[in-house]
């Protein structure tokens, strides 16, 4: 291999652009002093269209050499984007991270930032797994404090262990930066995306999206929530589900032409349906972009089903 350019060099790694002397094919060569060999072996095996292919993994004298696919294009910090492009970029990143988070154990990237993402010909490529790690359910916090200031979630600073919500936090910060060039203020950011960013960047990871898939659906305004299953606790889920089953049994068991005129039934039913819709579609409204239309549609359909059941 012939070295064409040293892209980055520090005490932890040396990244170079190299060229095969016979085929003249370009590759990225990485010499790593801090690494997890198993993690790179896992990345080499999985099929993820948003990651550069790893062709060679070689360990010598306490350092790891990688030969990776060379991806042409500019990183996100070298470009500007429209709202739709930001949504597209985030959508692709969510798909990329979803496949990593679904591994057993999950891989957490922990360093999502504009400099580590190439966007070329409408395609995203996520780079630099230098501080990525496997999720370890036995640990309560990260061993090392690593991450990029502004994009790193609070748990990366020794408070808790990095988890899939750590990458969600960075995605929210990334969206903020791409939409207005800032990590902090939200001037000129559309309302729907502002709500997504606010939820994704909550300080407590438990208040963020449950998964990048859920965040992606919120960005695309396709988040479908079944009200009782959106409640906070297992007990409330079971109570809500039991009440739905109870009311459905009453409606199904009604005789043709019979109407619901018992205030003991109708008043709690109306209250409960309203509460379901409120918790399911408007809980945390200040943090997630869920349009009001689905709630209205569901309310109409619920009433229509009750009316039809009472008639027929």
Secondary structure as a PSIPRED ss2 file (coil, helix, strand):
# PSIPRED VFORMAT (PSIPRED V4.0)

   1 X C   1.000  0.000  0.000
   2 X E   0.000  0.000  1.000
   3 X E   0.000  0.000  1.000
   4 X E   0.000  0.000  1.000
   5 X E   0.000  0.000  1.000
   6 X E   0.000  0.000  1.000
   7 X E   0.000  0.000  1.000
   8 X E   0.000  0.000  1.000
   9 X E   0.000  0.000  1.000
  10 X C   1.000  0.000  0.000
  11 X C   1.000  0.000  0.000
  12 X C   1.000  0.000  0.000
  13 X E   0.000  0.000  1.000
  14 X E   0.000  0.000  1.000
  15 X E   0.000  0.000  1.000
  16 X E   0.000  0.000  1.000
  17 X E   0.000  0.000  1.000
  18 X E   0.000  0.000  1.000
  19 X E   0.000  0.000  1.000
  20 X C   1.000  0.000  0.000
  21 X C   1.000  0.000  0.000
  22 X C   1.000  0.000  0.000
  23 X C   1.000  0.000  0.000
  24 X C   1.000  0.000  0.000
  25 X C   1.000  0.000  0.000
  26 X E   0.000  0.000  1.000
  27 X E   0.000  0.000  1.000
  28 X E   0.000  0.000  1.000
  29 X E   0.000  0.000  1.000
  30 X E   0.000  0.000  1.000
  31 X E   0.000  0.000  1.000
  32 X E   0.000  0.000  1.000
  33 X C   1.000  0.000  0.000
  34 X C   1.000  0.000  0.000
  35 X C   1.000  0.000  0.000
  36 X C   1.000  0.000  0.000
  37 X H   0.000  1.000  0.000
  38 X H   0.000  1.000  0.000
  39 X H   0.000  1.000  0.000
  40 X H   0.000  1.000  0.000
  41 X H   0.000  1.000  0.000
  42 X H   0.000  1.000  0.000
  43 X H   0.000  1.000  0.000
  44 X H   0.000  1.000  0.000
  45 X H   0.000  1.000  0.000
  46 X C   1.000  0.000  0.000
  47 X C   1.000  0.000  0.000
  48 X C   1.000  0.000  0.000
  49 X C   1.000  0.000  0.000
  50 X C   1.000  0.000  0.000
  51 X E   0.000  0.000  1.000
  52 X C   1.000  0.000  0.000
  53 X C   1.000  0.000  0.000
  54 X E   0.000  0.000  1.000
  55 X E   0.000  0.000  1.000
  56 X E   0.000  0.000  1.000
  57 X E   0.000  0.000  1.000
  58 X E   0.000  0.000  1.000
  59 X E   0.000  0.000  1.000
  60 X E   0.000  0.000  1.000
  61 X C   1.000  0.000  0.000
  62 X C   1.000  0.000  0.000
  63 X E   0.000  0.000  1.000
  64 X E   0.000  0.000  1.000
  65 X E   0.000  0.000  1.000
  66 X E   0.000  0.000  1.000
  67 X E   0.000  0.000  1.000
  68 X E   0.000  0.000  1.000
  69 X E   0.000  0.000  1.000
  70 X C   1.000  0.000  0.000
  71 X C   1.000  0.000  0.000
  72 X C   1.000  0.000  0.000
  73 X C   1.000  0.000  0.000
  74 X C   1.000  0.000  0.000
  75 X E   0.000  0.000  1.000
  76 X H   0.000  1.000  0.000
  77 X H   0.000  1.000  0.000
  78 X H   0.000  1.000  0.000
  79 X C   1.000  0.000  0.000
  80 X C   1.000  0.000  0.000
  81 X C   1.000  0.000  0.000
  82 X C   1.000  0.000  0.000
  83 X H   0.000  1.000  0.000
  84 X H   0.000  1.000  0.000
  85 X H   0.000  1.000  0.000
  86 X H   0.000  1.000  0.000
  87 X H   0.000  1.000  0.000
  88 X H   0.000  1.000  0.000
  89 X H   0.000  1.000  0.000
  90 X H   0.000  1.000  0.000
  91 X H   0.000  1.000  0.000
  92 X H   0.000  1.000  0.000
  93 X H   0.000  1.000  0.000
  94 X H   0.000  1.000  0.000
  95 X H   0.000  1.000  0.000
  96 X H   0.000  1.000  0.000
  97 X H   0.000  1.000  0.000
  98 X H   0.000  1.000  0.000
  99 X H   0.000  1.000  0.000
 100 X H   0.000  1.000  0.000
 101 X H   0.000  1.000  0.000
 102 X C   1.000  0.000  0.000
 103 X C   1.000  0.000  0.000
 104 X C   1.000  0.000  0.000
 105 X C   1.000  0.000  0.000
 106 X C   1.000  0.000  0.000
 107 X E   0.000  0.000  1.000
 108 X E   0.000  0.000  1.000
 109 X C   1.000  0.000  0.000
 110 X C   1.000  0.000  0.000
 111 X C   1.000  0.000  0.000
 112 X C   1.000  0.000  0.000
 113 X C   1.000  0.000  0.000
 114 X H   0.000  1.000  0.000
 115 X H   0.000  1.000  0.000
 116 X H   0.000  1.000  0.000
 117 X E   0.000  0.000  1.000
 118 X E   0.000  0.000  1.000
 119 X E   0.000  0.000  1.000
 120 X E   0.000  0.000  1.000
 121 X C   1.000  0.000  0.000
 122 X C   1.000  0.000  0.000
 123 X E   0.000  0.000  1.000
 124 X E   0.000  0.000  1.000
 125 X E   0.000  0.000  1.000
 126 X E   0.000  0.000  1.000
 127 X C   1.000  0.000  0.000
 128 X C   1.000  0.000  0.000
 129 X C   1.000  0.000  0.000
 130 X C   1.000  0.000  0.000
 131 X C   1.000  0.000  0.000
 132 X C   1.000  0.000  0.000
 133 X E   0.000  0.000  1.000
 134 X E   0.000  0.000  1.000
 135 X C   1.000  0.000  0.000
 136 X C   1.000  0.000  0.000
 137 X C   1.000  0.000  0.000
 138 X C   1.000  0.000  0.000
 139 X C   1.000  0.000  0.000
 140 X C   1.000  0.000  0.000
 141 X C   1.000  0.000  0.000
 142 X C   1.000  0.000  0.000
 143 X C   1.000  0.000  0.000
 144 X C   1.000  0.000  0.000
 145 X C   1.000  0.000  0.000
 146 X C   1.000  0.000  0.000
 147 X C   1.000  0.000  0.000
 148 X C   1.000  0.000  0.000
 149 X C   1.000  0.000  0.000
 150 X C   1.000  0.000  0.000
 151 X C   1.000  0.000  0.000
 152 X C   1.000  0.000  0.000
 153 X C   1.000  0.000  0.000
 154 X H   0.000  1.000  0.000
 155 X H   0.000  1.000  0.000
 156 X H   0.000  1.000  0.000
 157 X H   0.000  1.000  0.000
 158 X C   1.000  0.000  0.000
 159 X C   1.000  0.000  0.000
 160 X C   1.000  0.000  0.000
 161 X C   1.000  0.000  0.000
 162 X C   1.000  0.000  0.000
 163 X C   1.000  0.000  0.000
 164 X H   0.000  1.000  0.000
 165 X H   0.000  1.000  0.000
 166 X H   0.000  1.000  0.000
 167 X H   0.000  1.000  0.000
 168 X H   0.000  1.000  0.000
 169 X H   0.000  1.000  0.000
 170 X H   0.000  1.000  0.000
 171 X H   0.000  1.000  0.000
 172 X H   0.000  1.000  0.000
 173 X H   0.000  1.000  0.000
 174 X H   0.000  1.000  0.000
 175 X H   0.000  1.000  0.000
 176 X H   0.000  1.000  0.000
 177 X H   0.000  1.000  0.000
 178 X H   0.000  1.000  0.000
 179 X H   0.000  1.000  0.000
 180 X H   0.000  1.000  0.000
 181 X C   1.000  0.000  0.000
 182 X C   1.000  0.000  0.000
 183 X C   1.000  0.000  0.000
 184 X C   1.000  0.000  0.000
 185 X C   1.000  0.000  0.000
 186 X C   1.000  0.000  0.000
 187 X C   1.000  0.000  0.000
 188 X C   1.000  0.000  0.000
 189 X C   1.000  0.000  0.000
 190 X C   1.000  0.000  0.000
 191 X H   0.000  1.000  0.000
 192 X H   0.000  1.000  0.000
 193 X H   0.000  1.000  0.000
 194 X H   0.000  1.000  0.000
 195 X H   0.000  1.000  0.000
 196 X H   0.000  1.000  0.000
 197 X H   0.000  1.000  0.000
 198 X H   0.000  1.000  0.000
 199 X H   0.000  1.000  0.000
 200 X H   0.000  1.000  0.000
 201 X C   1.000  0.000  0.000
 202 X C   1.000  0.000  0.000
 203 X C   1.000  0.000  0.000
 204 X C   1.000  0.000  0.000
 205 X H   0.000  1.000  0.000
 206 X H   0.000  1.000  0.000
 207 X H   0.000  1.000  0.000
 208 X C   1.000  0.000  0.000
 209 X C   1.000  0.000  0.000
 210 X C   1.000  0.000  0.000
 211 X C   1.000  0.000  0.000
 212 X H   0.000  1.000  0.000
 213 X H   0.000  1.000  0.000
 214 X H   0.000  1.000  0.000
 215 X H   0.000  1.000  0.000
 216 X H   0.000  1.000  0.000
 217 X H   0.000  1.000  0.000
 218 X H   0.000  1.000  0.000
 219 X H   0.000  1.000  0.000
 220 X C   1.000  0.000  0.000
 221 X C   1.000  0.000  0.000
 222 X C   1.000  0.000  0.000
 223 X C   1.000  0.000  0.000
 224 X C   1.000  0.000  0.000
 225 X C   1.000  0.000  0.000
 226 X C   1.000  0.000  0.000
 227 X H   0.000  1.000  0.000
 228 X H   0.000  1.000  0.000
 229 X H   0.000  1.000  0.000
 230 X H   0.000  1.000  0.000
 231 X C   1.000  0.000  0.000
 232 X C   1.000  0.000  0.000
 233 X C   1.000  0.000  0.000
 234 X H   0.000  1.000  0.000
 235 X H   0.000  1.000  0.000
 236 X H   0.000  1.000  0.000
 237 X H   0.000  1.000  0.000
 238 X H   0.000  1.000  0.000
 239 X H   0.000  1.000  0.000
 240 X H   0.000  1.000  0.000
 241 X H   0.000  1.000  0.000
 242 X H   0.000  1.000  0.000
 243 X H   0.000  1.000  0.000
 244 X H   0.000  1.000  0.000
 245 X H   0.000  1.000  0.000
 246 X H   0.000  1.000  0.000
 247 X H   0.000  1.000  0.000
 248 X H   0.000  1.000  0.000
 249 X H   0.000  1.000  0.000
 250 X H   0.000  1.000  0.000
 251 X H   0.000  1.000  0.000
 252 X H   0.000  1.000  0.000
 253 X C   1.000  0.000  0.000
 254 X C   1.000  0.000  0.000
 255 X C   1.000  0.000  0.000
 256 X C   1.000  0.000  0.000
 257 X C   1.000  0.000  0.000
 258 X C   1.000  0.000  0.000
 259 X C   1.000  0.000  0.000
 260 X C   1.000  0.000  0.000
 261 X C   1.000  0.000  0.000
 262 X C   1.000  0.000  0.000
 263 X H   0.000  1.000  0.000
 264 X H   0.000  1.000  0.000
 265 X H   0.000  1.000  0.000
 266 X H   0.000  1.000  0.000
 267 X H   0.000  1.000  0.000
 268 X H   0.000  1.000  0.000
 269 X H   0.000  1.000  0.000
 270 X H   0.000  1.000  0.000
 271 X H   0.000  1.000  0.000
 272 X H   0.000  1.000  0.000
 273 X H   0.000  1.000  0.000
 274 X H   0.000  1.000  0.000
 275 X H   0.000  1.000  0.000
 276 X H   0.000  1.000  0.000
 277 X H   0.000  1.000  0.000
 278 X H   0.000  1.000  0.000
 279 X H   0.000  1.000  0.000
 280 X H   0.000  1.000  0.000
 281 X H   0.000  1.000  0.000
 282 X C   1.000  0.000  0.000
 283 X C   1.000  0.000  0.000
 284 X C   1.000  0.000  0.000
 285 X C   1.000  0.000  0.000
 286 X C   1.000  0.000  0.000
 287 X C   1.000  0.000  0.000
 288 X C   1.000  0.000  0.000
 289 X C   1.000  0.000  0.000
 290 X C   1.000  0.000  0.000
 291 X C   1.000  0.000  0.000
 292 X C   1.000  0.000  0.000
 293 X H   0.000  1.000  0.000
 294 X H   0.000  1.000  0.000
 295 X H   0.000  1.000  0.000
 296 X H   0.000  1.000  0.000
 297 X H   0.000  1.000  0.000
 298 X H   0.000  1.000  0.000
 299 X H   0.000  1.000  0.000
 300 X H   0.000  1.000  0.000
 301 X H   0.000  1.000  0.000
 302 X H   0.000  1.000  0.000
 303 X H   0.000  1.000  0.000
 304 X H   0.000  1.000  0.000
 305 X H   0.000  1.000  0.000
 306 X H   0.000  1.000  0.000
 307 X H   0.000  1.000  0.000
 308 X H   0.000  1.000  0.000
 309 X H   0.000  1.000  0.000
 310 X H   0.000  1.000  0.000
 311 X H   0.000  1.000  0.000
 312 X C   1.000  0.000  0.000
